[in-house]
Amino acid sequence: MTEADSKQYLSTATPSWRSEETAYSCWNLPQYALQQSIQYNPVHGDMRREYSRISEHIINSVDLHKLLVHYADFFGWADAIVLVQFQRVDCLANRIGLPAVEGFHQDGNRHVGMLVVNRNNLTDDSGLSQYVMDDHGKKTEPLIFNSVIPAGQLIYWNDKRVWHYGTEIKPADANVNGGRGIRDIIILSAKTPPANMPIGPVPVQFRK
């Protein structure tokens, strides 16, 4: 990236969009590969994972902007870089779907959010979201949350304090949707920006 290119992503540049209601500003950063440490993801850790860029229609949508503002305001950041992931897990009558092949885990970012967008043709007990407390970097045993999060529901958690898991999904009816079951979610993960990539501060009246 050239110096001229990089300047458009600094807080001195014009933001990609700004919420007039809350005064939050957002810079749409370049697409980059996802890579997690094997410490957090023993299955896909230390691997370069390439995903298609989210469409401009969605990036520029009012709904996504409202979701990002809600997320930022909930945790009361001064600034953050937010990774937005659209994930679909499907299943068939002869193949279960595995939302979390790595088992109980942490993502490595402090503040995480999950919006369940769609649950289509799944059994009622498919895709349970389960959480346990963290004990100095180790997973504890008692479940503190064990429930199916319905479509349209948004959940936040402090990734440093809990471990999370999603149970397998199964189709409810082999005669519906070609026997295919689907769960669609949006994952939001925030991290503090590096010193060389400052982001505009949250207005004082919206800090917590």
Residue frames as a rotation matrix with the C-alpha (Angstrom) as fourth column:
MET 1
0.581 0.814 0.000 0.00
0.814 -0.581 0.000 0.00
0.000 0.000 -1.000 0.00
THR 2
-0.253 -0.665 0.703 1.37
0.614 -0.672 -0.415 3.39
0.748 0.327 0.578 -0.95
GLU 3
-0.851 -0.106 -0.514 1.53
0.487 -0.527 -0.697 6.30
-0.197 -0.843 0.500 1.47
ALA 4
-0.804 0.591 -0.067 -1.22
-0.566 -0.724 0.394 8.05
0.185 0.354 0.917 -0.50
ASP 5
-0.188 0.742 -0.643 -3.44
-0.065 0.644 0.762 4.96
0.980 0.185 -0.073 -0.24
SER 6
-0.430 -0.045 -0.902 -2.83
0.788 0.469 -0.399 4.58
0.440 -0.882 -0.166 3.47
LYS 7
-1.000 -0.023 -0.018 -3.79
0.028 -0.883 -0.468 8.18
-0.005 -0.468 0.884 4.23
GLN 8
-0.434 0.901 -0.009 -7.39
-0.514 -0.240 0.824 7.56
0.740 0.362 0.567 3.19
TYR 9
0.206 0.497 -0.843 -7.79
0.384 0.751 0.537 5.20
0.900 -0.435 -0.036 6.15
LEU 10
-0.767 -0.497 -0.406 -6.53
0.581 -0.267 -0.769 7.58
0.273 -0.826 0.493 8.83
SER 11
-0.005 0.827 -0.562 -8.84
0.936 -0.194 -0.294 9.59
-0.352 -0.528 -0.773 11.04
THR 12
-0.438 -0.193 -0.878 -7.73
-0.009 -0.976 0.219 12.75
-0.899 0.104 0.425 9.23
ALA 13
-0.993 0.117 -0.003 -9.33
0.008 0.097 0.995 11.41
0.116 0.988 -0.098 6.03
THR 14
-0.309 0.951 0.015 -13.00
-0.932 -0.306 0.196 11.58
0.191 0.046 0.980 5.15
PRO 15
-0.581 0.112 0.806 -14.80
-0.363 0.851 -0.380 8.60
-0.729 -0.513 -0.454 6.75
SER 16
-0.956 0.280 0.087 -16.65
0.234 0.551 0.801 6.08
0.177 0.786 -0.592 4.61
TRP 17
0.025 0.972 0.235 -19.80
0.333 -0.229 0.914 7.00
0.942 0.055 -0.330 6.52
ARG 18
-0.953 -0.267 0.143 -20.84
-0.015 -0.431 -0.902 8.88
0.302 -0.862 0.407 9.60
SER 19
-0.210 0.899 -0.385 -23.84
0.916 0.319 0.242 8.43
0.341 -0.302 -0.890 11.87
GLU 20
-0.443 0.114 0.889 -25.50
-0.034 -0.993 0.110 11.82
0.896 0.019 0.444 12.22
GLU 21
0.624 0.781 -0.003 -27.55
-0.085 0.072 0.994 10.50
0.776 -0.620 0.111 15.15
THR 22
0.901 -0.283 -0.328 -24.59
0.421 0.389 0.820 9.35
-0.104 -0.877 0.470 17.26
ALA 23
0.741 -0.644 -0.190 -21.61
-0.667 -0.739 -0.094 11.09
-0.080 0.197 -0.977 15.58
TYR 24
0.278 -0.646 0.711 -19.76
0.078 0.753 0.654 7.78
-0.957 -0.126 0.259 15.14
SER 25
0.411 -0.233 -0.881 -17.54
-0.895 -0.285 -0.342 7.64
-0.171 0.930 -0.326 12.06
CYS 26
0.522 -0.211 0.826 -16.39
0.076 0.977 0.201 4.54
-0.849 -0.042 0.526 10.18
TRP 27
-0.018 -0.615 -0.788 -13.59
-0.947 -0.244 0.211 3.92
-0.322 0.750 -0.578 7.70
ASN 28
0.922 0.358 0.147 -14.05
-0.275 0.873 -0.403 0.96
-0.272 0.331 0.903 5.38
LEU 29
0.076 -0.993 0.096 -10.63
-0.678 0.019 0.735 -0.74
-0.731 -0.121 -0.672 5.53
PRO 30
-0.183 -0.210 -0.961 -9.13
-0.931 0.351 0.100 -2.93
0.317 0.912 -0.259 2.78
GLN 31
0.873 0.472 -0.121 -10.03
-0.440 0.871 0.217 -6.60
0.208 -0.137 0.969 2.63
TYR 32
-0.234 -0.972 0.019 -7.47
-0.919 0.215 -0.330 -8.91
0.317 -0.094 -0.944 4.23
ALA 33
-0.089 0.138 -0.986 -7.11
-0.069 0.987 0.144 -12.60
0.994 0.081 -0.079 5.03
LEU 34
0.687 0.348 0.638 -8.23
-0.672 -0.029 0.740 -13.92
0.276 -0.937 0.214 8.41
GLN 35
-0.033 -0.711 -0.703 -5.53
0.032 0.702 -0.712 -15.60
0.999 -0.046 0.000 10.45
GLN 36
0.779 0.300 0.551 -5.91
-0.546 -0.107 0.831 -16.80
0.308 -0.948 0.080 14.03
SER 37
-0.345 -0.896 0.280 -3.22
-0.917 0.258 -0.303 -18.16
0.200 -0.361 -0.911 16.29
ILE 38
-0.216 0.192 -0.957 -3.26
-0.070 0.975 0.212 -21.91
0.974 0.113 -0.197 16.83
GLN 39
-0.991 -0.118 -0.064 -3.52
0.066 -0.010 -0.998 -20.98
0.117 -0.993 0.018 20.51
TYR 40
-0.508 0.861 -0.036 -7.15
-0.632 -0.400 -0.663 -19.99
-0.585 -0.314 0.747 19.86
ASN 41
0.597 0.724 -0.347 -8.03
-0.757 0.365 -0.541 -22.23
-0.265 0.586 0.766 16.93
PRO 42
-0.181 -0.749 0.637 -6.31
-0.451 0.639 0.623 -25.63
-0.874 -0.175 -0.454 16.97
VAL 43
0.305 0.364 0.880 -8.07
0.564 0.676 -0.475 -26.68
-0.767 0.641 0.001 13.76
HIS 44
0.674 0.029 0.738 -7.60
0.692 -0.374 -0.617 -23.64
0.258 0.927 -0.272 11.53
GLY 45
0.823 -0.381 -0.421 -4.98
0.019 -0.722 0.691 -21.75
-0.568 -0.577 -0.587 13.53
ASP 46
-0.115 -0.953 -0.280 -1.89
-0.208 -0.253 0.945 -20.31
-0.971 0.167 -0.169 11.83
MET 47
-0.351 0.096 0.932 -3.59
0.859 0.429 0.279 -20.72
-0.373 0.898 -0.233 8.45
ARG 48
-0.888 0.094 -0.450 -4.33
-0.248 -0.923 0.296 -17.95
-0.388 0.374 0.843 5.96
ARG 49
-0.367 0.856 0.365 -8.09
0.767 0.500 -0.401 -17.98
-0.525 0.133 -0.840 5.39
GLU 50
-0.994 -0.008 -0.113 -9.35
-0.065 -0.778 0.625 -16.02
-0.092 0.629 0.772 2.39
TYR 51
-0.220 0.974 0.059 -12.99
0.698 0.199 -0.688 -14.92
-0.681 -0.110 -0.724 2.17
SER 52
-0.250 0.249 0.936 -14.91
0.832 -0.440 0.339 -13.04
0.496 0.863 -0.097 -0.47
ARG 53
-0.995 -0.096 0.017 -15.44
0.080 -0.902 -0.424 -9.37
0.056 -0.421 0.906 0.25
ILE 54
-0.271 0.940 -0.205 -18.87
0.646 0.020 -0.763 -8.39
-0.713 -0.340 -0.613 1.55
SER 55
-0.091 0.284 0.955 -20.88
0.956 -0.245 0.164 -6.77
0.280 0.927 -0.249 -1.22
GLU 56
-0.930 -0.271 0.246 -20.91
0.236 -0.958 -0.164 -2.98
0.281 -0.094 0.955 -1.46
HIS 57
-0.133 0.967 0.216 -24.70
-0.125 -0.232 0.965 -3.08
0.983 0.101 0.152 -1.19
ILE 58
0.576 0.305 -0.759 -24.45
0.633 0.422 0.649 -4.58
0.518 -0.854 0.050 2.30
ILE 59
-0.400 -0.827 -0.395 -21.42
0.910 -0.309 -0.275 -2.49
0.106 -0.470 0.877 3.33
ASN 60
-0.932 0.028 0.361 -23.36
0.024 -0.990 0.138 0.67
0.362 0.137 0.922 2.50
SER 61
-0.118 0.976 -0.184 -26.65
0.429 0.217 0.877 -0.49
0.895 0.024 -0.444 4.00
VAL 62
-0.013 0.237 0.972 -28.32
-0.683 -0.712 0.164 1.40
0.731 -0.661 0.171 6.85
ASP 63
0.899 0.430 -0.075 -28.91
-0.258 0.662 0.704 -1.88
0.353 -0.614 0.707 8.71
LEU 64
0.390 -0.835 -0.388 -25.21
0.757 0.531 -0.381 -2.78
0.524 -0.146 0.839 8.82
HIS 65
-0.391 -0.520 0.760 -24.33
0.036 -0.833 -0.552 0.74
0.920 -0.188 0.344 9.93
LYS 66
0.370 0.614 0.697 -26.87
-0.723 -0.280 0.631 0.54
0.583 -0.738 0.340 12.76
LEU 67
0.906 -0.077 -0.417 -25.46
0.242 0.902 0.358 -2.83
0.348 -0.425 0.835 13.81
LEU 68
-0.022 -0.999 -0.027 -21.90
0.707 0.004 -0.707 -1.48
0.707 -0.034 0.707 13.95
VAL 69
-0.315 -0.027 0.949 -22.95
-0.385 -0.910 -0.154 1.62
0.867 -0.414 0.276 15.90
HIS 70
0.734 0.636 0.237 -24.90
-0.508 0.283 0.813 -0.52
0.450 -0.718 0.531 18.39
TYR 71
0.679 -0.562 -0.472 -21.89
0.586 0.802 -0.112 -2.80
0.442 -0.200 0.875 18.80
ALA 72
-0.334 -0.862 0.381 -19.47
0.443 -0.500 -0.744 0.08
0.832 -0.080 0.549 19.35
ASP 73
-0.106 0.370 0.923 -21.80
-0.608 -0.759 0.234 1.89
0.787 -0.536 0.306 21.74
PHE 74
0.838 0.462 -0.291 -22.48
-0.104 0.658 0.746 -1.25
0.536 -0.595 0.599 23.78
PHE 75
0.456 -0.753 -0.475 -18.79
0.868 0.493 0.051 -1.68
0.196 -0.436 0.878 24.60
GLY 76
0.958 0.050 -0.281 -18.08
0.144 -0.935 0.324 2.06
-0.247 -0.351 -0.903 24.64
TRP 77
0.235 -0.934 0.268 -14.86
0.960 0.267 0.087 2.07
-0.153 0.237 0.959 22.63
ALA 78
0.192 -0.321 -0.927 -12.68
-0.122 -0.945 0.302 5.08
-0.974 0.055 -0.221 22.00
ASP 79
0.140 -0.091 -0.986 -11.66
-0.989 -0.069 -0.134 3.36
-0.056 0.993 -0.100 18.75
ALA 80
0.018 -0.111 0.994 -11.48
-0.208 0.972 0.113 -0.13
-0.978 -0.208 -0.005 17.29
ILE 81
-0.618 -0.096 -0.780 -10.93
-0.780 0.198 0.593 -2.15
0.098 0.976 -0.197 14.15
VAL 82
0.049 0.765 0.642 -13.93
-0.617 0.529 -0.583 -4.41
-0.786 -0.368 0.498 13.59
LEU 83
-0.951 -0.257 -0.171 -13.75
-0.301 0.649 0.698 -7.67
-0.068 0.716 -0.695 11.65
VAL 84
0.019 0.999 0.032 -17.15
-0.826 0.034 -0.563 -8.48
-0.564 -0.016 0.826 10.12
GLN 85
-0.944 -0.327 -0.047 -17.73
-0.307 0.813 0.495 -12.09
-0.123 0.482 -0.868 9.04
PHE 86
0.177 0.968 -0.176 -20.78
-0.982 0.161 -0.097 -13.58
-0.065 0.190 0.980 7.34
GLN 87
-0.845 -0.508 0.164 -20.91
-0.515 0.857 0.000 -17.30
-0.141 -0.084 -0.986 8.10
ARG 88
0.318 0.909 -0.269 -23.24
-0.928 0.357 0.108 -20.02
0.194 0.215 0.957 6.83
VAL 89
-0.822 -0.411 0.394 -23.29
-0.481 0.871 -0.096 -23.56
-0.304 -0.269 -0.914 8.18
ASP 90
0.081 0.881 -0.466 -25.51
-0.964 0.187 0.186 -26.10
0.251 0.434 0.865 6.45
CYS 91
-0.651 -0.196 0.734 -26.50
-0.455 0.874 -0.169 -29.73
-0.608 -0.444 -0.658 6.96
LEU 92
-0.265 0.564 -0.782 -28.24
-0.781 0.350 0.517 -32.57
0.566 0.748 0.348 5.15
ALA 93
0.745 0.641 0.187 -30.05
-0.634 0.592 0.497 -35.68
0.208 -0.488 0.848 6.29
ASN 94
0.845 -0.474 -0.246 -26.83
0.468 0.879 -0.087 -37.69
0.258 -0.042 0.965 5.91
ARG 95
-0.248 -0.958 0.146 -24.44
0.728 -0.284 -0.624 -34.93
0.639 -0.048 0.767 7.03
ILE 96
0.553 0.386 -0.738 -24.59
0.805 -0.474 0.356 -32.87
-0.212 -0.792 -0.573 10.20
GLY 97
0.491 -0.391 0.779 -23.38
0.194 -0.822 -0.535 -29.27
0.850 0.413 -0.327 10.23
LEU 98
0.235 -0.527 -0.817 -20.55
0.971 0.166 0.172 -28.26
0.045 -0.833 0.551 12.57
PRO 99
0.893 0.168 0.418 -20.60
0.193 -0.981 -0.017 -24.57
0.407 0.095 -0.908 13.57
ALA 100
0.534 -0.724 0.436 -17.48
-0.845 -0.479 0.240 -24.90
0.035 -0.497 -0.867 15.74
VAL 101
0.743 -0.253 -0.620 -15.21
-0.031 0.912 -0.409 -27.74
0.669 0.323 0.669 14.63
GLU 102
-0.302 -0.944 0.132 -12.56
-0.155 -0.088 -0.984 -26.59
0.941 -0.317 -0.120 17.12
GLY 103
-0.073 0.347 -0.935 -14.83
0.863 0.492 0.115 -27.24
0.500 -0.799 -0.336 20.12
PHE 104
0.839 0.312 -0.446 -15.06
0.520 -0.700 0.489 -24.79
-0.160 -0.642 -0.750 23.01
HIS 105
-0.150 -0.910 0.385 -12.77
0.965 -0.219 -0.142 -21.89
0.214 0.351 0.912 22.21
GLN 106
0.349 0.143 -0.926 -12.00
0.336 -0.942 -0.019 -18.21
-0.875 -0.305 -0.377 22.42
ASP 107
0.822 0.075 0.564 -11.48
0.569 -0.145 -0.809 -15.96
0.021 0.987 -0.162 19.40
GLY 108
-0.150 -0.986 -0.078 -8.60
0.989 -0.151 0.004 -13.88
-0.016 -0.076 0.997 20.72
ASN 109
-0.602 0.050 0.797 -10.43
0.133 -0.978 0.162 -10.53
0.787 0.204 0.582 20.56
ARG 110
-0.991 0.130 -0.039 -11.94
0.023 -0.123 -0.992 -9.03
-0.134 -0.984 0.119 23.68
HIS 111
-0.346 0.919 -0.189 -15.33
-0.448 -0.339 -0.827 -7.95
-0.824 -0.202 0.529 22.40
VAL 112
-0.997 0.050 0.056 -17.35
0.075 0.581 0.810 -10.30
0.008 0.812 -0.583 20.20
GLY 113
-0.286 0.956 -0.071 -20.89
-0.656 -0.249 -0.712 -10.10
-0.699 -0.157 0.698 18.90
MET 114
-0.966 0.061 0.250 -23.07
0.211 0.741 0.637 -12.59
-0.146 0.668 -0.729 17.02
LEU 115
-0.292 0.907 -0.303 -26.27
-0.804 -0.404 -0.435 -11.81
-0.517 0.117 0.848 15.15
VAL 116
-0.638 0.204 0.742 -28.29
0.372 0.926 0.066 -14.86
-0.674 0.318 -0.667 14.11
VAL 117
-0.728 0.302 -0.615 -29.72
-0.623 -0.666 0.410 -13.85
-0.286 0.682 0.673 10.74
ASN 118
0.133 0.742 -0.657 -31.47
-0.917 0.343 0.202 -17.04
0.376 0.576 0.726 9.67
ARG 119
-0.717 -0.202 0.667 -32.39
-0.412 0.895 -0.172 -20.52
-0.563 -0.398 -0.724 10.89
ASN 120
0.030 0.698 -0.716 -34.00
-1.000 0.022 -0.020 -22.49
0.002 0.716 0.698 8.09
ASN 121
0.646 0.377 -0.664 -35.25
-0.458 0.887 0.058 -26.09
0.611 0.267 0.745 8.38
LEU 122
-0.569 -0.819 -0.074 -33.35
-0.357 0.327 -0.875 -26.95
0.741 -0.472 -0.479 11.55
THR 123
0.064 0.532 -0.844 -34.48
0.674 0.601 0.430 -29.09
0.736 -0.596 -0.321 14.47
ASP 124
0.808 0.393 0.438 -35.41
0.003 -0.746 0.666 -27.10
0.589 -0.537 -0.604 17.57
ASP 125
0.861 -0.509 -0.004 -32.36
0.057 0.089 0.994 -28.34
-0.505 -0.856 0.106 19.46
SER 126
0.452 -0.712 0.537 -29.90
0.875 0.238 -0.421 -27.70
0.172 0.660 0.731 16.60
GLY 127
-0.105 -0.629 0.770 -27.13
0.476 -0.712 -0.516 -25.18
0.873 0.313 0.374 17.00
LEU 128
0.825 0.308 -0.474 -27.21
0.553 -0.263 0.790 -24.57
0.119 -0.914 -0.388 20.72
SER 129
0.209 -0.759 0.617 -24.96
-0.177 -0.650 -0.739 -21.71
0.962 0.046 -0.270 21.77
GLN 130
0.788 -0.002 -0.615 -23.02
0.543 0.473 0.694 -22.77
0.290 -0.881 0.374 24.86
TYR 131
0.263 -0.684 0.681 -20.79
-0.343 -0.726 -0.596 -20.68
0.902 -0.077 -0.425 27.12
VAL 132
0.638 -0.172 -0.750 -18.56
0.728 0.454 0.515 -21.46
0.252 -0.874 0.415 30.09
MET 133
0.955 -0.293 -0.043 -16.41
-0.246 -0.866 0.435 -19.17
-0.165 -0.405 -0.899 32.21
ASP 134
0.403 -0.909 -0.106 -12.68
0.047 0.136 -0.990 -18.68
0.914 0.394 0.097 31.71
ASP 135
0.978 -0.195 -0.074 -10.36
0.078 0.014 0.997 -19.45
-0.194 -0.981 0.029 34.62
HIS 136
0.333 -0.909 -0.252 -6.98
-0.481 -0.393 0.784 -17.82
-0.811 -0.140 -0.568 33.97
GLY 137
-0.281 -0.446 -0.850 -6.83
-0.951 0.009 0.310 -19.03
-0.131 0.895 -0.426 30.38
LYS 138
-0.999 -0.022 -0.023 -8.47
-0.024 0.996 0.091 -22.40
0.021 0.092 -0.996 31.01
LYS 139
-0.340 0.932 -0.129 -11.99
-0.436 -0.035 0.899 -23.55
0.833 0.362 0.418 30.25
THR 140
-0.702 0.244 0.670 -14.25
-0.615 0.268 -0.742 -24.33
-0.360 -0.932 -0.038 33.19
GLU 141
-0.959 0.269 0.084 -16.96
0.282 0.896 0.344 -26.99
0.017 0.354 -0.935 33.06
PRO 142
-0.294 0.939 -0.179 -20.35
0.617 0.043 -0.786 -25.62
-0.730 -0.341 -0.592 34.20
LEU 143
-0.459 0.250 0.852 -22.44
0.775 -0.356 0.522 -24.17
0.435 0.900 -0.030 31.38
ILE 144
-0.690 0.248 -0.680 -23.52
0.314 -0.744 -0.590 -20.60
-0.652 -0.621 0.436 32.10
PHE 145
-0.062 0.705 -0.706 -25.54
-0.799 -0.459 -0.388 -20.37
-0.598 0.541 0.592 28.87
ASN 146
-0.895 -0.147 0.420 -27.05
0.069 0.887 0.457 -23.22
-0.440 0.438 -0.784 26.87
SER 147
0.102 0.986 -0.134 -29.74
0.151 -0.149 -0.977 -22.15
-0.983 0.079 -0.164 24.44
VAL 148
-0.200 -0.034 0.979 -30.70
0.978 0.058 0.202 -21.81
-0.064 0.998 0.021 20.80
ILE 149
-0.549 0.002 -0.836 -30.39
0.088 -0.994 -0.059 -18.16
-0.831 -0.106 0.546 19.81
PRO 150
0.295 0.781 0.551 -33.34
0.678 0.235 -0.696 -17.43
-0.673 0.579 -0.460 17.49
ALA 151
-0.299 -0.320 0.899 -33.09
0.912 -0.374 0.170 -15.59
0.282 0.870 0.404 14.20
GLY 152
0.372 0.387 0.844 -33.00
0.263 -0.916 0.303 -11.84
0.890 0.109 -0.443 14.75
GLN 153
0.978 -0.037 -0.205 -31.33
0.199 -0.124 0.972 -12.13
-0.062 -0.992 -0.113 18.16
LEU 154
0.363 -0.886 0.287 -28.00
-0.175 -0.367 -0.913 -10.40
0.915 0.281 -0.289 18.86
ILE 155
0.938 -0.128 -0.323 -25.64
0.347 0.335 0.876 -11.56
-0.003 -0.933 0.359 21.62
TYR 156
0.436 -0.837 0.332 -22.44
-0.499 -0.531 -0.684 -9.96
0.749 0.133 -0.649 22.92
TRP 157
0.939 -0.173 -0.296 -19.73
0.342 0.542 0.768 -11.40
0.028 -0.822 0.568 25.14
ASN 158
0.534 -0.840 0.097 -16.33
-0.836 -0.506 0.214 -10.60
-0.131 -0.195 -0.972 26.59
ASP 159
0.740 -0.207 -0.640 -14.07
-0.244 0.804 -0.542 -13.15
0.627 0.557 0.545 24.91
LYS 160
-0.378 -0.914 0.146 -11.48
-0.452 0.044 -0.891 -12.88
0.808 -0.403 -0.430 27.67
ARG 161
-0.498 0.239 0.834 -13.99
-0.856 0.017 -0.516 -14.02
-0.138 -0.971 0.196 30.29
VAL 162
0.391 0.698 0.599 -15.82
-0.498 0.708 -0.500 -16.88
-0.774 -0.103 0.625 28.56
TRP 163
-0.892 -0.446 0.072 -15.34
-0.207 0.544 0.813 -19.78
-0.402 0.711 -0.578 26.15
HIS 164
0.056 0.969 -0.241 -18.03
-0.757 -0.116 -0.643 -20.51
-0.651 0.219 0.726 23.57
TYR 165
-0.912 -0.233 0.338 -19.22
-0.007 0.832 0.554 -23.35
-0.411 0.503 -0.761 21.37
GLY 166
-0.119 0.895 -0.430 -22.01
-0.970 -0.197 -0.141 -24.11
-0.211 0.400 0.892 18.89
THR 167
-0.267 0.054 0.962 -23.48
-0.168 0.980 -0.102 -27.61
-0.949 -0.189 -0.253 18.82
GLU 168
-0.934 -0.158 0.320 -24.13
0.240 0.383 0.892 -29.52
-0.263 0.910 -0.320 15.60
ILE 169
-0.313 0.860 -0.403 -27.10
-0.761 -0.481 -0.436 -28.68
-0.569 0.171 0.805 13.38
LYS 170
-0.827 0.162 0.538 -29.54
0.341 0.906 0.252 -31.15
-0.447 0.391 -0.805 11.77
PRO 171
-0.814 0.580 -0.022 -32.32
-0.353 -0.465 0.812 -30.67
0.460 0.669 0.584 9.20
ALA 172
-0.570 0.688 0.449 -35.83
-0.571 0.061 -0.819 -30.77
-0.591 -0.723 0.357 10.60
ASP 173
0.490 0.817 0.304 -37.59
-0.187 0.439 -0.879 -32.08
-0.851 0.374 0.368 7.47
ALA 174
-0.471 -0.730 0.495 -35.99
0.274 0.412 0.869 -34.04
-0.838 0.545 0.006 4.65
ASN 175
-0.043 0.563 0.826 -38.76
0.990 0.138 -0.042 -32.85
-0.138 0.815 -0.563 2.31
VAL 176
0.908 0.317 -0.275 -38.16
0.314 -0.948 -0.058 -29.14
-0.279 -0.033 -0.960 2.87
ASN 177
0.651 -0.666 -0.364 -35.49
-0.683 -0.723 0.102 -27.08
-0.331 0.183 -0.926 1.10
GLY 178
0.448 -0.451 -0.772 -34.16
-0.529 0.563 -0.636 -30.20
0.721 0.693 0.014 -0.59
GLY 179
0.767 -0.101 -0.633 -33.49
0.480 0.745 0.463 -31.70
0.425 -0.659 0.620 2.84
ARG 180
-0.285 -0.937 0.203 -31.00
0.609 -0.340 -0.717 -28.94
0.740 -0.081 0.667 3.61
GLY 181
0.730 0.413 -0.544 -30.84
0.683 -0.447 0.578 -27.02
-0.004 -0.794 -0.608 6.88
ILE 182
-0.044 -0.711 0.702 -29.11
0.567 -0.597 -0.568 -23.65
0.822 0.373 0.430 7.19
ARG 183
0.636 0.154 -0.756 -27.91
0.700 -0.528 0.481 -21.29
-0.325 -0.835 -0.444 9.91
ASP 184
0.140 -0.538 0.831 -26.61
0.620 -0.607 -0.497 -17.85
0.772 0.585 0.249 8.89
ILE 185
0.636 0.001 -0.772 -24.85
0.702 -0.417 0.578 -15.56
-0.322 -0.909 -0.266 11.35
ILE 186
0.540 -0.563 0.626 -22.83
0.040 -0.726 -0.687 -12.34
0.841 0.396 -0.369 11.38
ILE 187
0.484 -0.496 -0.721 -19.79
0.874 0.238 0.423 -12.33
-0.038 -0.835 0.548 13.66
LEU 188
0.725 -0.280 0.629 -18.29
-0.117 -0.950 -0.289 -9.04
0.679 0.136 -0.722 14.86
SER 189
0.522 -0.639 -0.565 -14.83
0.853 0.374 0.365 -9.04
-0.022 -0.672 0.740 16.43
ALA 190
0.901 -0.153 0.407 -13.14
-0.091 -0.982 -0.168 -5.87
0.425 0.115 -0.898 17.64
LYS 191
0.310 -0.852 -0.422 -9.50
0.951 0.274 0.145 -5.18
-0.008 -0.446 0.895 18.38
THR 192
0.587 -0.196 -0.786 -7.57
0.155 -0.925 0.347 -2.07
-0.795 -0.326 -0.512 19.33
PRO 193
0.966 -0.225 0.131 -5.99
0.100 -0.144 -0.985 -0.44
0.240 0.964 -0.117 16.27
PRO 194
0.170 -0.970 -0.172 -2.20
0.985 0.163 0.053 -0.40
-0.023 -0.178 0.984 15.97
ALA 195
0.045 -0.215 -0.976 -0.50
0.461 -0.862 0.211 2.93
-0.886 -0.460 0.060 16.61
ASN 196
-0.860 -0.463 -0.214 0.05
0.028 -0.461 0.887 3.52
-0.509 0.757 0.410 12.90
MET 197
-0.681 0.698 0.222 -3.67
0.391 0.090 0.916 3.24
0.619 0.711 -0.334 12.08
PRO 198
-0.919 0.326 -0.221 -5.53
0.065 -0.427 -0.902 5.75
-0.388 -0.843 0.372 14.27
ILE 199
-0.408 0.876 0.259 -9.31
0.738 0.150 0.658 5.74
0.537 0.459 -0.707 14.10
GLY 200
-0.394 0.296 0.870 -11.52
-0.259 -0.944 0.204 8.67
0.882 -0.145 0.449 15.04
PRO 201
-0.998 -0.048 -0.035 -12.48
0.023 0.246 -0.969 8.81
0.055 -0.968 -0.245 18.73
VAL 202
-0.216 0.963 -0.162 -15.97
0.859 0.267 0.438 8.08
0.465 -0.045 -0.884 20.01
PRO 203
-0.147 0.223 0.964 -17.74
-0.167 -0.966 0.198 11.32
0.975 -0.132 0.179 20.99
VAL 204
-0.905 -0.329 0.268 -17.65
-0.281 -0.010 -0.960 11.91
0.318 -0.944 -0.084 24.74
GLN 205
-0.286 0.871 0.399 -21.43
-0.947 -0.192 -0.259 11.74
-0.149 -0.452 0.880 25.17
PHE 206
0.632 0.539 -0.556 -21.47
-0.651 0.759 -0.005 8.16
0.420 0.365 0.831 23.86
ARG 207
-0.422 -0.825 -0.375 -18.63
-0.346 0.529 -0.775 6.76
0.838 -0.198 -0.509 25.95
LYS 208
0.709 0.663 -0.241 -19.45
-0.076 0.412 0.908 4.40
0.701 -0.626 0.343 28.82
